[in-house]
Amino acid sequence: MAEVKKLRNSAKTTSGLIFVFIGAVLLLLSCILTLTGSYSSGTFGPFLFGLTSIGLIIVFIGLVKIFN
């Protein structure tokens, strides 16, 4: 039983880290797009609020998978 529990926790930790990594990449991408959009006087609201919100949600999903 202990081995099964370790394998299950290992799988949950691995998938959680993947979610955290994907969310962090989205947050970095939204930051870069917001900064470049502000220099070109374009609309950067969707990048600032949309991608940031999606990135944060994905990061928190990963953290829940890791710590739960």
C-alpha positions, 0 to 999 in steps of 0.5 A, spaced: 500 500 500 505 504 501 508 503 494 501 505 491 501 511 495 508 513 493 506 512 486 500 516 486 503 522 490 509 522 485 504 522 479 500 528 482 506 532 483 509 531 476 502 533 473 502 539 478 509 541 476 507 541 469 501 545 470 505 550 474 510 551 468 505 552 463 502 557 467 509 561 469 510 561 461 503 564 460 505 569 465 511 571 462 508 571 455 503 576 458 508 580 461 512 581 454 506 582 450 504 587 455 510 591 455 511 590 447 504 593 446 505 599 451 510 601 446 507 600 440 501 604 443 496 598 441 491 595 446 494 591 451 488 590 455 486 583 453 494 581 454 494 584 461 488 581 464 486 575 459 493 571 459 495 573 466 488 571 469 489 564 465 496 563 467 494 565 474 488 560 474 493 554 471 498 556 476 493 555 482 491 548 479 498 546 479 499 548 486 493 544 488 495 538 485 502 538 488 499 540 495 493 536 496 
